[in-house]
Amino acid sequence: MVEHFPLRLVDSHMLAPSVRHLVFERVDGAPLAFVPGQFMQVHFEYADGTPTRRSYSVATVGDGASPVAQVEIAVSYVDGGAATALLGNLALGEVIAASGPYGRFCLQDADRNGRYLLLATGTGVTPYRAMLPRLEKLLAAGDREVVLLYGARTERELLYGEQFEAFAQAHANFTFHGCLSREPRSIPRASDRRGHVQHVLAELEPRADHDIAYLCGNPNMVDAAYAALKDFGLPVQHIRREKYVSAR
Ligand SMILES: Cc1cc2nc3c(=O)[nH]c(=O)nc-3n(C[C@H](O)[C@H](O)[C@H](O)COP(=O)(O)OP(=O)(O)OC[C@H]3O[C@@H](n4cnc5c(N)ncnc54)[C@H](O)[C@@H]3O)c2cc1C
């Protein structure tokens, strides 16, 4: 059920030079019920008083089933962006208006695929961070594989990269490929790939009878990966998309 609630900033740090991780708590002290993969909206006004809003995927790692006490998001700064100015300058203790949860970019209990292909660029990786506890449960059954292809220009821009690496180390059937398009890691890892995520797909040989794909982040990446997966024969209901389009 969608609710409107004020959020107070209780913590933050920079994940990359222009990406801020923000941790909020509801001012009313209530937890937020959400399904990993969903997003919330931040409501504010332009300088002329016109109301507007922006969407942000919930990044919180809960237990995958219960409401969470803290609402975490990662905000990638956009030059001249209205929400960027608000969220980039928000001080600890300040309050913003929010609503949610929204969206259906979630794992589905009825899926019977052998493998999930999770693709992301930039802050588009945050829904997968929130999904980690659910993925852990799926992987524990032993008959599923999950591959995360995460695209960034450089290793500094692989947000939560060490968390995904650690998850991959702990789960044999979870693979994490950092796909670096501009500059390889200073100390390359065997799982690294060069180039854009949609170009790394071919090596995984996606199959209609085996794979379900999730695509999140930059709209150009989502469109290119969608086209590539359709060429591999995946039906459209097995290619789930969340495009981070500007609301303006
Ligand atoms: C479902 C959904 C979930 C989202 N989740 C996240 C998230 O978790 N983290 C996150 O950072 N963003 C996310 N976004 C994008 C976010 O909602 C905003 O669009 C983004 O933060 C820019 O808002 P802004 O007000 O700062 O810029 P705006 O004022 O909207 O835009 C300023 C200018 O920059 C251009 N612009 C906007 N976005 C980009 C961009 N990405 N690259 C280049 N130019 C751009 C606009 O066209 C405009 O000219 C999501 C979007 C959707 C639809």
The ligand as a MOL file (V3000), in Angstrom:
LIG
                    3D

  0  0  0     0  0            999 V3000
M  V30 BEGIN CTAB
M  V30 COUNTS 53 58 0 0 0
M  V30 BEGIN ATOM
M  V30 1 C 11.7600 4.1090 -11.1750 0
M  V30 2 C 12.9670 5.0200 -11.0700 0
M  V30 3 C 13.9200 4.7660 -10.0990 0
M  V30 4 C 15.0310 5.6100 -9.9880 0
M  V30 5 N 15.9600 5.3310 -9.0450 0
M  V30 6 C 17.0500 6.1230 -8.9340 0
M  V30 7 C 18.0660 5.8300 -7.9640 0
M  V30 8 O 17.9720 4.8710 -7.1790 0
M  V30 9 N 19.1400 6.6570 -7.9110 0
M  V30 10 C 19.2900 7.7300 -8.7620 0
M  V30 11 O 20.2950 8.4370 -8.6590 0
M  V30 12 N 18.3480 8.0170 -9.6820 0
M  V30 13 C 17.2300 7.2560 -9.7790 0
M  V30 14 N 16.2630 7.5800 -10.6980 0
M  V30 15 C 16.3900 8.8380 -11.4400 0
M  V30 16 C 15.8870 9.9780 -10.5220 0
M  V30 17 O 14.4910 9.8220 -10.3020 0
M  V30 18 C 16.1240 11.3690 -11.0940 0
M  V30 19 O 15.6620 11.4120 -12.4260 0
M  V30 20 C 17.5760 11.8010 -11.0450 0
M  V30 21 O 18.0170 11.8030 -9.6910 0
M  V30 22 C 17.7550 13.2180 -11.6150 0
M  V30 23 O 16.9100 14.0870 -10.9010 0
M  V30 24 P 17.2890 15.6320 -10.7750 0
M  V30 25 O 16.0640 16.3160 -10.2250 0
M  V30 26 O 18.5640 15.8060 -10.0140 0
M  V30 27 O 17.5380 16.0940 -12.2540 0
M  V30 28 P 16.4260 16.7940 -13.2290 0
M  V30 29 O 16.0980 18.1490 -12.6710 0
M  V30 30 O 15.2820 15.8350 -13.3910 0
M  V30 31 O 17.2520 16.8750 -14.5570 0
M  V30 32 C 18.2070 17.9020 -14.8050 0
M  V30 33 C 18.7120 17.7770 -16.2280 0
M  V30 34 O 19.5640 16.6340 -16.3280 0
M  V30 35 C 19.0190 15.7050 -17.2840 0
M  V30 36 N 19.1770 14.3840 -16.6680 0
M  V30 37 C 18.3780 13.8380 -15.7170 0
M  V30 38 N 18.8420 12.6170 -15.3490 0
M  V30 39 C 19.9730 12.4040 -16.0610 0
M  V30 40 C 20.9060 11.3630 -16.1110 0
M  V30 41 N 20.7780 10.2450 -15.3530 0
M  V30 42 N 21.9880 11.4980 -16.9240 0
M  V30 43 C 22.1370 12.5990 -17.6900 0
M  V30 44 N 21.2670 13.6480 -17.6920 0
M  V30 45 C 20.2010 13.5490 -16.8980 0
M  V30 46 C 17.5540 16.0760 -17.4580 0
M  V30 47 O 17.0980 15.6950 -18.7480 0
M  V30 48 C 17.6090 17.5710 -17.2630 0
M  V30 49 O 17.9930 18.2190 -18.4430 0
M  V30 50 C 15.1650 6.7410 -10.8490 0
M  V30 51 C 14.1880 6.9940 -11.8190 0
M  V30 52 C 13.0970 6.1440 -11.9330 0
M  V30 53 C 12.0590 6.4350 -12.9690 0
M  V30 END ATOM
M  V30 BEGIN BOND
M  V30 1 1 1 2
M  V30 2 1 2 3
M  V30 3 2 2 52
M  V30 4 2 3 4
M  V30 5 1 4 5
M  V30 6 1 4 50
M  V30 7 2 5 6
M  V30 8 1 6 7
M  V30 9 1 6 13
M  V30 10 2 7 8
M  V30 11 1 7 9
M  V30 12 1 9 10
M  V30 13 2 10 11
M  V30 14 1 10 12
M  V30 15 2 12 13
M  V30 16 1 13 14
M  V30 17 1 14 15
M  V30 18 1 14 50
M  V30 19 1 15 16
M  V30 20 1 16 17
M  V30 21 1 16 18
M  V30 22 1 18 19
M  V30 23 1 18 20
M  V30 24 1 20 21
M  V30 25 1 20 22
M  V30 26 1 22 23
M  V30 27 1 23 24
M  V30 28 2 24 25
M  V30 29 1 24 26
M  V30 30 1 24 27
M  V30 31 1 27 28
M  V30 32 2 28 29
M  V30 33 1 28 30
M  V30 34 1 28 31
M  V30 35 1 31 32
M  V30 36 1 32 33
M  V30 37 1 33 34
M  V30 38 1 33 48
M  V30 39 1 34 35
M  V30 40 1 35 36
M  V30 41 1 35 46
M  V30 42 1 36 37
M  V30 43 1 36 45
M  V30 44 2 37 38
M  V30 45 1 38 39
M  V30 46 1 39 40
M  V30 47 2 39 45
M  V30 48 1 40 41
M  V30 49 2 40 42
M  V30 50 1 42 43
M  V30 51 2 43 44
M  V30 52 1 44 45
M  V30 53 1 46 47
M  V30 54 1 46 48
M  V30 55 1 48 49
M  V30 56 2 50 51
M  V30 57 1 51 52
M  V30 58 1 52 53
M  V30 END BOND
M  V30 END CTAB
M  END
